[in-house]
């Protein structure tokens, strides 16, 4: 029992030192895997070690291999940095050590899910009464929603997946935009539905609603349509109103992958991007992105609670079920941490106006990047910067890749290389609550150095 008193203060000390270093430390890691393995020690100790000593060794050994992802100058992938309220709440989650699956077993976690879920529906303009499940991330949020859709569209034609599986079932056709995120395909593979059928998209990655209407006319069987709120390269949004209307006419289930972009609906200045999104059947987002909670917190929303319960629910004689329903009926997991508690904390800390301001601030920084980059020699911003994503070319692919390499070697900021529409690009994703105008200026100066040293 004394280990608690020894280990926690050591962890706190290392945590505070790490967070204090973010403004000055290089953003990329300073050591790679093999060196870190050696620093950790590959041999399992023969005997016990004091918990405090273990934590001190662990933090010291791994520190050079840490990427400053919580820094305001990390723009790789779409990764937010943990907001202080969310980080502190996540510490409570670990210390409280609650299994959040059953209401009567962990009423505190269930109550927080209920409140945080209702707040999210309100902020995002989604139908009140929808089921909200807290899962590991965006991939499993897509999985949960698409499982609900799969089972429901088959149920409508008389096939019970829970009883008969997929063998011998009618084909479920899945239509997606040509530039959907790869996690949609991954979730479909997990669900046994195979590769989806792509629908043409415009130069910003927006699904063509007219092409969707034509594709829907070619099949009368069970159908799912996947739309996107926030293209991972351009930030563009599918035309929800038109696309959902044509899908509804054909009886399709409509799912929206909004890993980072769904939160545009929370900001009046950007709400138009998500106009019509509330007409879908399910929505997936990832709270560690725009909302800035720690990792392991995706959110799956399904309009019809009965549909997700039919797909995800389970019963066991040893479980203490609540007649009002249990959180485990909305997610793929039975045992899980209380993910809703950091979500509650960050929403309570921001409030409605603060959340809107956060979204607007992130998008404003992306626009500032686009303006600054346009002044660099040979730079071309390739996308319409409508939200938080900026894609840049510096001429031919080799030069663009060279700029990315030199920027990362500089260490001041992290921006990722990617390929979009057949061209190498430098991609900037502004997702961190702590990014300031000063961070943007510092990062632009680093990018200018990378360009000048060509």
C-alpha positions as CSV (number, residue, x, y, z in Angstrom):
1,X,0.0,0.0,0.0
2,X,3.0,2.3,0.6
3,X,3.7,2.1,-3.1
4,X,0.9,4.5,-3.8
5,X,2.5,7.2,-1.7
6,X,5.8,6.6,-3.3
7,X,4.8,6.4,-7.0
8,X,2.2,9.2,-7.4
9,X,4.4,12.1,-6.3
10,X,7.2,10.9,-8.6
11,X,4.7,10.7,-11.5
12,X,3.4,14.2,-10.7
13,X,6.9,15.6,-10.6
14,X,7.8,14.2,-14.0
15,X,4.5,15.2,-15.4
16,X,4.9,18.8,-14.4
17,X,8.5,18.9,-15.7
18,X,7.3,17.5,-19.1
19,X,4.4,20.0,-19.4
20,X,6.7,22.9,-18.5
21,X,9.2,21.9,-21.2
22,X,6.7,22.0,-24.1
23,X,7.3,25.7,-25.0
24,X,11.1,25.2,-25.6
25,X,11.8,21.6,-26.3
26,X,12.1,20.3,-29.9
27,X,8.8,18.9,-31.1
28,X,10.2,15.7,-32.8
29,X,11.5,13.0,-30.5
30,X,15.3,13.0,-29.9
31,X,15.7,9.2,-29.6
32,X,14.4,6.2,-31.6
33,X,13.1,2.8,-30.6
34,X,16.4,0.8,-30.3
35,X,18.0,3.4,-28.1
36,X,14.9,3.5,-25.9
37,X,14.7,-0.2,-25.6
38,X,18.3,-0.2,-24.3
39,X,17.5,2.6,-21.9
40,X,14.5,0.8,-20.5
41,X,16.4,-2.5,-20.0
42,X,15.4,-5.5,-22.0
43,X,15.7,-8.1,-19.2
44,X,12.8,-8.6,-16.8
45,X,14.1,-7.9,-13.2
46,X,14.4,-11.0,-11.0
47,X,12.9,-9.3,-7.9
48,X,10.6,-6.5,-6.9
49,X,11.5,-2.8,-7.2
50,X,9.9,0.1,-5.4
51,X,7.1,1.6,-7.4
52,X,8.6,5.1,-7.1
53,X,11.9,3.9,-8.5
54,X,10.1,2.2,-11.3
55,X,8.2,5.4,-12.3
56,X,11.4,7.5,-12.0
57,X,13.3,5.1,-14.3
58,X,10.4,4.8,-16.8
59,X,10.0,8.5,-17.2
60,X,13.7,9.2,-17.4
61,X,14.4,6.5,-19.9
62,X,11.5,7.4,-22.2
63,X,11.7,11.2,-22.1
64,X,14.0,11.5,-25.2
65,X,11.6,9.4,-27.2
66,X,8.6,11.6,-26.5
67,X,7.1,13.7,-29.3
68,X,5.8,17.1,-28.0
69,X,2.3,16.3,-29.2
70,X,0.7,18.5,-26.5
71,X,2.8,21.4,-27.8
72,X,1.0,24.3,-29.6
73,X,3.5,23.7,-32.5
74,X,2.5,20.1,-33.3
75,X,0.3,19.9,-36.5
76,X,0.8,16.3,-37.5
77,X,-2.2,14.1,-38.3
78,X,-5.3,15.5,-36.5
79,X,-4.2,15.4,-32.9
80,X,-5.2,17.7,-30.2
81,X,-3.4,18.2,-26.9
82,X,-5.1,17.3,-23.6
83,X,-6.8,20.3,-22.1
84,X,-5.9,20.8,-18.4
85,X,-9.4,20.1,-17.1
86,X,-9.6,16.9,-19.3
87,X,-6.1,15.8,-18.3
88,X,-6.8,16.2,-14.6
89,X,-10.2,14.4,-15.0
90,X,-8.4,11.6,-16.7
91,X,-6.1,11.2,-13.7
92,X,-9.2,10.9,-11.6
93,X,-10.5,8.2,-14.0
94,X,-7.4,6.2,-13.5
95,X,-7.3,6.7,-9.7
96,X,-11.0,5.9,-9.3
97,X,-10.5,2.8,-11.4
98,X,-14.2,2.3,-12.4
99,X,-15.4,-0.3,-14.9
100,X,-17.9,1.9,-16.8
101,X,-20.1,-0.8,-18.4
102,X,-22.9,-1.2,-15.9
103,X,-25.1,1.6,-14.4
104,X,-25.7,-0.1,-11.0
105,X,-22.1,-1.1,-10.6
106,X,-20.6,2.4,-11.5
107,X,-23.5,4.9,-11.2
108,X,-21.0,7.8,-11.2
109,X,-19.6,6.9,-14.7
110,X,-23.1,6.3,-16.0
111,X,-24.4,9.6,-14.8
112,X,-21.5,11.4,-16.4
113,X,-22.1,9.6,-19.7
114,X,-25.7,10.7,-19.6
115,X,-24.9,14.4,-18.9
116,X,-21.9,14.6,-21.3
117,X,-23.8,12.8,-24.0
118,X,-26.7,15.2,-23.8
119,X,-24.4,18.2,-23.8
120,X,-22.7,16.8,-27.0
121,X,-26.0,16.3,-28.8
122,X,-27.0,19.9,-27.9
123,X,-23.7,21.4,-29.0
124,X,-23.6,19.5,-32.3
125,X,-27.2,20.0,-33.1
126,X,-27.9,16.3,-33.2
127,X,-31.3,14.8,-32.4
128,X,-32.1,14.7,-28.7
129,X,-32.6,11.2,-27.4
130,X,-30.0,9.7,-29.6
131,X,-27.8,7.0,-28.1
132,X,-24.3,8.2,-27.2
133,X,-21.5,5.7,-26.7
134,X,-17.9,6.4,-25.6
135,X,-15.5,4.1,-27.4
136,X,-11.7,3.9,-27.9
137,X,-11.5,6.3,-30.9
138,X,-12.8,7.3,-34.3
139,X,-12.3,3.9,-35.8
140,X,-14.4,2.1,-33.2
141,X,-16.9,5.0,-33.3
142,X,-17.3,4.3,-37.1
143,X,-17.5,0.5,-36.3
144,X,-20.2,0.9,-33.7
145,X,-22.4,3.2,-35.9
146,X,-21.9,1.0,-39.0
147,X,-22.6,-2.2,-37.1
148,X,-25.9,-0.6,-36.0
149,X,-26.6,0.4,-39.7
150,X,-25.7,-3.0,-41.0
151,X,-28.0,-4.9,-38.6
152,X,-30.8,-2.4,-39.1
153,X,-30.9,-2.5,-42.9
154,X,-30.8,-6.3,-42.9
155,X,-33.5,-6.4,-40.3
156,X,-35.7,-4.3,-42.6
157,X,-35.5,-7.1,-45.2
158,X,-36.2,-9.8,-42.7
159,X,-32.6,-11.0,-41.9
160,X,-31.5,-11.2,-38.2
161,X,-27.7,-10.9,-38.0
162,X,-27.6,-11.7,-34.3
163,X,-29.3,-15.1,-35.0
164,X,-27.9,-16.0,-38.4
165,X,-24.7,-14.1,-39.0
166,X,-23.9,-12.8,-42.5
167,X,-23.6,-16.1,-44.3
168,X,-26.5,-16.3,-46.7
169,X,-27.7,-12.8,-45.9
170,X,-28.7,-10.3,-48.6
171,X,-25.8,-8.2,-49.8
172,X,-25.4,-4.9,-47.9
173,X,-24.1,-2.3,-50.4
174,X,-22.0,0.5,-48.9
175,X,-21.5,3.8,-50.8
176,X,-18.8,6.2,-49.8
177,X,-17.1,9.3,-51.1
178,X,-14.0,8.7,-53.2
179,X,-12.0,10.6,-50.5
180,X,-13.5,9.1,-47.3
181,X,-11.1,8.3,-44.5
182,X,-9.5,4.9,-44.5
183,X,-10.9,4.0,-41.1
184,X,-14.3,3.7,-42.8
185,X,-13.0,0.9,-45.0
186,X,-11.3,-0.6,-42.0
187,X,-14.5,-0.7,-40.0
188,X,-16.4,-2.2,-42.9
189,X,-13.8,-4.9,-43.1
190,X,-14.2,-5.7,-39.4
191,X,-17.9,-5.9,-40.0
192,X,-17.6,-8.4,-42.8
193,X,-19.0,-6.0,-45.4
194,X,-15.9,-5.9,-47.6
195,X,-14.8,-2.9,-49.7
196,X,-17.2,-0.1,-50.2
197,X,-18.2,1.4,-53.6
198,X,-16.7,4.8,-54.1
199,X,-18.8,7.7,-55.4
200,X,-17.0,10.5,-57.3
201,X,-15.9,13.5,-55.3
202,X,-14.9,17.0,-56.4
203,X,-11.4,18.5,-56.3
204,X,-11.8,19.3,-52.5
205,X,-12.9,15.8,-51.7
206,X,-16.7,16.5,-51.4
207,X,-18.9,13.7,-52.5
208,X,-21.0,14.4,-55.6
209,X,-24.6,14.1,-54.5
210,X,-25.8,13.7,-58.1
211,X,-23.4,10.8,-58.6
212,X,-24.7,9.3,-55.3
213,X,-28.3,9.5,-56.6
214,X,-27.3,7.6,-59.8
215,X,-25.5,5.0,-57.8
216,X,-28.4,4.5,-55.5
217,X,-30.7,3.7,-58.4
218,X,-28.6,0.7,-59.3
219,X,-29.6,-1.4,-56.3
220,X,-32.8,-1.9,-54.3
221,X,-31.3,-4.0,-51.5
222,X,-30.0,-3.0,-48.1
223,X,-27.8,0.0,-48.4
224,X,-25.5,2.2,-46.2
225,X,-24.3,5.6,-47.3
226,X,-21.2,7.1,-45.6
227,X,-20.7,10.8,-45.6
228,X,-17.8,12.9,-44.3
229,X,-17.6,16.0,-42.1
230,X,-14.1,17.2,-42.6
231,X,-11.8,15.8,-45.3
232,X,-8.5,14.8,-43.7
233,X,-6.6,16.8,-46.3
234,X,-8.8,19.7,-47.3
235,X,-11.2,19.9,-44.4
236,X,-14.1,19.9,-46.8
237,X,-17.6,18.8,-46.0
238,X,-20.0,16.6,-48.0
239,X,-23.3,18.2,-49.1
240,X,-25.3,16.7,-46.3
241,X,-28.7,18.1,-47.1
242,X,-28.8,16.9,-50.7
243,X,-27.0,13.6,-50.1
244,X,-29.1,12.6,-47.1
245,X,-32.3,13.4,-49.0
246,X,-31.4,11.2,-52.0
247,X,-30.3,8.4,-49.6
248,X,-33.6,8.7,-47.6
249,X,-35.6,8.2,-50.8
250,X,-33.9,4.9,-51.3
251,X,-34.2,3.7,-47.7
252,X,-30.5,3.8,-47.0
253,X,-28.9,4.2,-43.6
254,X,-26.8,7.3,-43.6
255,X,-23.7,7.5,-41.4
256,X,-21.4,10.5,-41.0
257,X,-17.7,10.2,-40.2
258,X,-16.9,13.5,-38.4
259,X,-13.7,12.6,-36.6
260,X,-12.6,16.2,-36.2
261,X,-15.0,18.1,-38.4
262,X,-18.3,17.4,-36.7
263,X,-17.4,20.1,-34.1
264,X,-17.8,22.8,-36.7
265,X,-21.5,22.6,-35.7
266,X,-20.6,23.9,-32.3
267,X,-19.4,27.3,-33.6
268,X,-21.8,29.8,-35.2
269,X,-19.2,31.0,-37.6
270,X,-18.6,27.5,-39.0
271,X,-21.9,25.8,-38.4
272,X,-22.8,26.2,-42.1
273,X,-20.2,23.6,-43.0
274,X,-22.2,20.9,-41.2
275,X,-25.7,22.2,-42.4
276,X,-28.1,19.2,-42.8
277,X,-25.8,16.8,-40.9
278,X,-28.5,16.2,-38.3
279,X,-30.6,14.3,-40.8
280,X,-28.3,11.3,-40.8
281,X,-28.8,8.1,-38.8
282,X,-25.5,7.9,-37.0
283,X,-22.4,10.0,-36.4
284,X,-18.8,9.3,-35.3
285,X,-16.3,11.7,-33.8
286,X,-13.1,11.6,-31.8
287,X,-12.9,13.7,-28.7
288,X,-9.1,13.7,-28.6
289,X,-9.1,15.8,-31.8
290,X,-11.0,19.0,-31.8
291,X,-12.3,18.6,-28.2
292,X,-8.8,18.0,-26.8
293,X,-9.3,15.3,-24.3
294,X,-6.7,12.6,-23.7
295,X,-6.6,9.6,-26.1
296,X,-8.9,6.6,-25.9
297,X,-12.1,8.6,-26.3
298,X,-14.2,8.2,-29.5
299,X,-17.9,9.0,-29.6
300,X,-20.5,7.0,-31.4
301,X,-24.0,8.6,-31.8
302,X,-26.9,6.6,-33.2
303,X,-30.3,8.3,-33.7
304,X,-32.3,5.1,-32.8
305,X,-31.1,3.7,-29.4
306,X,-32.8,0.4,-30.2
307,X,-30.6,-0.1,-33.3
308,X,-27.3,0.3,-31.4
309,X,-28.6,-1.8,-28.5
310,X,-29.5,-4.6,-30.9
311,X,-26.1,-4.5,-32.4
312,X,-24.0,-4.0,-29.3
313,X,-26.0,-5.2,-26.3
314,X,-25.3,-8.3,-24.4
315,X,-26.6,-10.0,-21.2
316,X,-25.0,-12.3,-18.7
317,X,-26.5,-13.9,-15.6
318,X,-23.7,-12.6,-13.5
319,X,-24.1,-9.0,-14.6
320,X,-26.2,-6.6,-12.6
321,X,-28.4,-5.0,-15.3
322,X,-30.3,-1.8,-14.9
323,X,-33.9,-1.7,-16.3
324,X,-33.2,1.7,-17.7
325,X,-30.3,0.4,-19.8
326,X,-26.5,0.2,-19.4
327,X,-23.6,1.9,-21.1
328,X,-22.3,-1.4,-22.4
329,X,-25.3,-1.6,-24.7
330,X,-24.0,1.3,-26.8
331,X,-20.4,0.2,-27.3
332,X,-18.4,-3.0,-28.4
333,X,-16.7,-3.4,-25.0
334,X,-17.9,-4.8,-21.7
335,X,-14.9,-3.6,-19.6
336,X,-13.8,0.0,-20.2
337,X,-12.6,3.1,-18.5
338,X,-14.9,6.0,-17.7
339,X,-14.2,8.0,-20.9
340,X,-17.1,10.4,-20.4
341,X,-15.5,12.0,-17.3
342,X,-12.7,13.9,-19.3
343,X,-15.4,14.9,-21.9
344,X,-17.6,16.3,-19.1
345,X,-14.7,18.2,-17.7
346,X,-13.6,19.9,-20.9
347,X,-17.1,20.8,-21.8
348,X,-17.8,22.2,-18.4
349,X,-14.6,24.1,-18.5
350,X,-15.3,25.6,-21.9
351,X,-19.1,26.0,-21.7
352,X,-21.0,26.6,-24.9
353,X,-19.2,29.9,-25.8
354,X,-15.8,28.5,-24.9
355,X,-16.3,25.5,-27.2
356,X,-17.4,27.8,-30.0
357,X,-14.4,30.0,-29.4
358,X,-12.0,27.0,-29.4
359,X,-13.4,25.8,-32.8
360,X,-13.1,29.3,-34.3
361,X,-9.6,29.8,-32.9
362,X,-8.3,26.5,-34.5
363,X,-9.9,27.4,-37.8
364,X,-8.5,31.0,-37.6
365,X,-5.0,29.7,-37.0
366,X,-5.3,27.5,-40.1
367,X,-6.3,30.5,-42.2
368,X,-3.3,32.4,-40.8
369,X,-1.1,29.6,-41.9
370,X,-2.5,29.7,-45.4
371,X,-1.9,33.4,-45.6
372,X,1.6,33.2,-44.4
373,X,2.5,30.2,-46.6
374,X,1.2,32.0,-49.7
375,X,4.0,34.5,-49.3
376,X,6.8,31.9,-49.3
377,X,8.6,31.4,-52.6
378,X,7.3,28.5,-54.7
379,X,4.6,27.6,-52.1
380,X,1.1,26.8,-53.2
381,X,-1.8,26.2,-50.9
382,X,-3.8,23.4,-52.7
383,X,-7.1,23.4,-50.8
384,X,-9.8,25.8,-49.9
385,X,-9.0,26.4,-46.2
386,X,-12.5,26.1,-44.8
387,X,-11.7,24.6,-41.4
388,X,-8.5,23.4,-39.8
389,X,-6.6,21.7,-42.6
390,X,-4.0,23.2,-44.9
391,X,-2.2,21.3,-47.7
392,X,0.8,22.9,-49.4
393,X,3.0,22.0,-52.4
394,X,6.4,23.6,-52.9
395,X,6.6,22.7,-56.6
396,X,7.7,19.2,-57.6
397,X,7.2,16.3,-55.2
398,X,11.0,16.0,-54.4
399,X,11.2,19.6,-53.3
400,X,8.1,19.3,-51.2
401,X,9.4,16.2,-49.5
402,X,12.7,18.0,-48.9
403,X,10.9,20.9,-47.2
404,X,9.1,18.5,-44.9
405,X,12.4,16.7,-44.0
406,X,14.2,20.0,-43.2
407,X,11.3,21.3,-41.2
408,X,11.3,18.2,-39.0
409,X,15.1,18.3,-38.6
410,X,14.8,22.0,-37.5
411,X,12.6,20.8,-34.5
412,X,10.6,24.0,-34.0
413,X,7.4,22.5,-35.4
414,X,5.9,19.3,-36.7
415,X,4.0,19.2,-39.9
416,X,3.4,16.0,-41.7
417,X,4.1,14.9,-45.3
418,X,1.3,13.3,-47.2
419,X,0.0,12.6,-50.7
420,X,-3.1,14.3,-51.9
421,X,-4.6,14.1,-55.4
422,X,-1.4,12.4,-56.7
423,X,0.9,15.1,-55.3
424,X,3.3,15.2,-52.4
425,X,2.1,17.8,-49.9
426,X,3.0,19.2,-46.5
427,X,-0.2,18.9,-44.4
428,X,-1.0,21.1,-41.5
429,X,-3.7,20.1,-39.0
430,X,-4.5,22.8,-36.4
431,X,-6.1,20.8,-33.5
432,X,-4.5,21.9,-30.3
433,X,-6.3,24.2,-27.8
434,X,-2.9,25.6,-26.7
435,X,-1.8,26.8,-30.1
436,X,-1.3,30.6,-30.0
437,X,-0.7,33.3,-32.6
438,X,2.9,33.2,-31.4
439,X,3.1,29.5,-32.1
440,X,1.8,30.1,-35.7
441,X,4.5,32.8,-36.2
442,X,7.2,30.6,-34.9
443,X,6.1,27.7,-37.0
444,X,5.9,29.9,-40.2
445,X,9.5,31.1,-39.5
446,X,10.6,27.5,-39.2
447,X,8.9,26.7,-42.5
448,X,10.5,29.7,-44.1
449,X,13.9,28.4,-43.0
450,X,13.2,25.0,-44.5
451,X,12.2,26.6,-47.8
452,X,15.2,28.9,-47.9
453,X,17.7,26.1,-47.2
454,X,16.7,24.3,-50.4
